[in-house]
């Protein structure tokens, strides 16, 4: 792969390993926000993103206003995957949008949104989520995607357009068609994503080489799992995603994968892991550094 031009723009060499240590799902429940406060103070994570349609988003906004140094993006959300705790779109209640399931919430699976979602309605929803975060006076640093739902030919252009409209970096991988196929995308989707990638990089947008996420079904030995994941990072720019939450009755009631979320919180407030990452020579940055590289496109 051709070295990522973003590395040199950031002052790094082509062979360096640069990572954004990113916490997803902030505001999904209270436990995610209280965990974030500790994680920010501890200093290992470098960025986060909030789920605007979820019930704890207003308190996320308060937190960000009180602590404007927090690097907070919008975790653009089109799915509601939990069994008994649900959320839905903020832009519409129209069933014709294709965003609402038979229970009145977002669909649980990305595939169902991709099958039923109207592209215009999706764009309006993504736009509404970013605008609500900005209206709440969050200094939004980027956009990314919950469950990867927007990685589809019907939606990817809306995802990129909303990001560009607000001059925000988006979590997009700089893969060719073969690379997207290797990540499980089929023919039309892989070709569309590869075409978008080429266009965005030609415009000078910062893109990622790698996406890494600690699995949500392996709560045991989380520090060692994280160490192995960081050791395996190749040179380039990586979005490294975790899902930390404090151990609370609410979290246990709503999330079957709560043990891994709690394990992420404990691992990433571990001095052992923090020292390990620093000693491995991994350069940790936030999304603000990428936002500063966004070109002016008129």
Buried (B, 14 or more C-beta within 10 A) or exposed (E): EEBBBBBEBBEBEEEBBBBBBBBBBBBBBBBBBBBBBBBBEEEBBBBBBBBBBBEBBEEBBBBBEEEEEBBBBBBBBBBBBBEEBBBBBBBBEEEEBBBBBEEEBBBBBBEBBBEBBBBEBBBBBBBBBBBBBBEBEBBBBBBBBBBBBBBBBBBBBBBBBBBBEBEBBBBBBBBBBEBBBEBEBEEEBBBBBBEBBEEBBEEBBBBBBBBBBBEBEEBEEBBEBBBEBBEEBEBBBBBBBBBBBBBBEBBBEBBEBBBBBBBBBBBBBBEEBBEBBEEEEBBBBBBBBBBEBBEEEE
